[in-house]
Amino acid sequence: MATRIAKRLTTEELEAGLVEVLRAPVAVGVVELIVRRPTVGGREILDEAALDIVEGLVGDTWRVRGSKRTADGSAHPDMQLTLMSARVVDLLAARERERWALAGDQLYVELDLSESNLPPGTRLALGSAMLEVTG
């Protein structure tokens, strides 16, 4: 996995890239990358993954990392999986796909993830799993 510093984009480059980000599909998406975090800071790129209602992405460490969004610092039950726009991460990674996993998300999707397109409560079919958007 890439570790060198990526090119830093200018404001103009980011604004120009936003045009492509906003063209993401709104109805049917594609999973472009699956990343499991087996250890804190670790990344494992997968061709396929198992999802579990309790574990989230099986083998991922989301439960042991905790959350700043819970009173006791425990893992947030509504944040088992994180989706990232493939178009956004591609722009931020300066079009270097091998850098995508460094973002730390689990599912990189070609889909408009905006709240106006996927408000909380929206259900997404992913293989045989049904995901619910929580915000």
C-alpha positions as CSV (number, residue, x, y, z in Angstrom):
1,M,0.0,0.0,0.0
2,A,1.2,3.5,-0.8
3,T,2.8,5.5,2.0
4,R,4.5,8.4,0.3
5,I,3.0,11.8,0.5
6,A,0.4,12.4,-2.3
7,K,0.4,15.5,-4.4
8,R,-1.4,18.3,-2.7
9,L,-4.2,19.6,-4.8
10,T,-4.9,23.3,-5.2
11,T,-8.2,24.9,-4.6
12,E,-8.7,25.2,-8.3
13,E,-7.9,21.5,-8.8
14,L,-10.4,20.5,-6.1
15,E,-13.1,22.8,-7.5
16,A,-12.5,21.4,-11.1
17,G,-12.7,17.8,-9.7
18,L,-16.0,18.6,-8.0
19,V,-17.7,18.6,-11.4
20,E,-17.0,14.9,-11.8
21,V,-17.9,14.1,-8.2
22,L,-21.3,15.6,-8.7
23,R,-21.9,13.4,-11.7
24,A,-22.0,10.2,-9.5
25,P,-25.0,7.9,-10.2
26,V,-28.0,8.4,-8.0
27,A,-29.9,5.2,-8.3
28,V,-27.6,2.2,-8.8
29,G,-24.1,2.1,-7.5
30,V,-21.0,-0.1,-7.8
31,V,-18.6,-1.1,-5.0
32,E,-15.2,-0.2,-6.3
33,L,-13.1,-1.2,-3.4
34,I,-13.5,-3.1,-0.1
35,V,-11.0,-2.4,2.7
36,R,-10.9,-4.3,6.1
37,R,-9.0,-2.7,9.0
38,P,-7.6,-5.8,10.8
39,T,-5.5,-3.7,13.2
40,V,-5.5,-0.1,14.2
41,G,-3.8,1.6,11.2
42,G,-3.8,-1.6,9.2
43,R,-5.6,-2.0,5.8
44,E,-6.4,-5.2,3.9
45,I,-7.9,-4.9,0.4
46,L,-10.5,-7.6,-0.2
47,D,-12.1,-8.9,-3.4
48,E,-15.2,-9.8,-1.4
49,A,-16.3,-9.6,2.2
50,A,-18.8,-11.0,4.6
51,L,-21.1,-8.5,6.4
52,D,-22.7,-9.3,9.8
53,I,-25.4,-7.5,11.6
54,V,-23.3,-7.4,14.8
55,E,-19.8,-7.4,13.5
56,G,-20.3,-5.2,10.5
57,L,-17.5,-6.1,8.0
58,V,-16.3,-9.4,9.4
59,G,-12.7,-9.1,10.6
60,D,-12.7,-5.3,10.8
61,T,-11.8,-3.7,14.1
62,W,-14.5,-1.0,14.3
63,R,-15.8,-2.3,17.6
64,V,-12.4,-2.1,19.4
65,R,-11.5,1.3,18.1
66,G,-14.3,3.0,19.9
67,S,-16.0,6.3,19.0
68,K,-15.9,9.9,20.1
69,R,-19.7,10.0,19.4
70,T,-20.7,7.8,22.4
71,A,-20.7,8.9,26.0
72,D,-18.5,6.0,27.2
73,G,-16.2,6.0,24.1
74,S,-17.4,2.6,23.0
75,A,-18.0,1.8,19.4
76,H,-21.0,3.6,17.9
77,P,-23.7,1.0,17.0
78,D,-24.8,3.0,14.0
79,M,-21.3,3.2,12.5
80,Q,-20.5,-0.4,11.7
81,L,-19.7,0.3,8.1
82,T,-18.4,3.5,6.4
83,L,-19.0,4.2,2.7
84,M,-16.8,6.6,0.8
85,S,-17.5,8.1,-2.6
86,A,-15.1,6.6,-5.1
87,R,-15.1,9.8,-7.0
88,V,-14.3,11.9,-3.9
89,V,-11.4,9.7,-2.8
90,D,-10.1,9.4,-6.3
91,L,-9.9,13.2,-6.4
92,L,-8.3,13.6,-3.0
93,A,-5.8,10.8,-3.7
94,A,-4.8,12.7,-6.9
95,R,-6.1,9.9,-9.1
96,E,-3.8,7.4,-7.4
97,R,-6.1,4.4,-6.7
98,E,-3.5,2.6,-4.6
99,R,-3.9,5.5,-2.0
100,W,-7.7,5.1,-1.6
101,A,-7.4,2.6,1.3
102,L,-5.5,5.2,3.4
103,A,-8.7,7.1,3.9
104,G,-9.7,4.4,6.4
105,D,-13.2,3.7,5.1
106,Q,-14.4,0.2,4.3
107,L,-16.6,0.5,1.2
108,Y,-15.7,2.8,-1.7
109,V,-18.7,3.2,-3.9
110,E,-19.6,4.8,-7.3
111,L,-22.8,6.4,-6.0
112,D,-24.0,9.8,-4.9
113,L,-23.7,9.6,-1.1
114,S,-25.1,13.0,-0.4
115,E,-27.8,13.3,2.3
116,S,-30.2,14.6,-0.3
117,N,-29.8,11.4,-2.3
118,L,-29.5,9.0,0.7
119,P,-31.2,10.5,3.7
120,P,-31.0,8.6,7.0
121,G,-33.2,5.6,6.9
122,T,-32.5,4.9,3.2
123,R,-31.8,1.2,2.6
124,L,-29.1,0.0,0.2
125,A,-28.9,-3.6,-1.1
126,L,-25.3,-4.8,-1.2
127,G,-25.2,-8.4,-2.4
128,S,-27.4,-10.3,-0.1
129,A,-27.1,-7.7,2.7
130,M,-29.4,-4.8,3.4
131,L,-27.7,-1.6,4.7
132,E,-29.4,1.3,6.4
133,V,-28.0,4.8,6.1
134,T,-27.7,6.4,9.5
135,G,-26.2,9.7,8.7
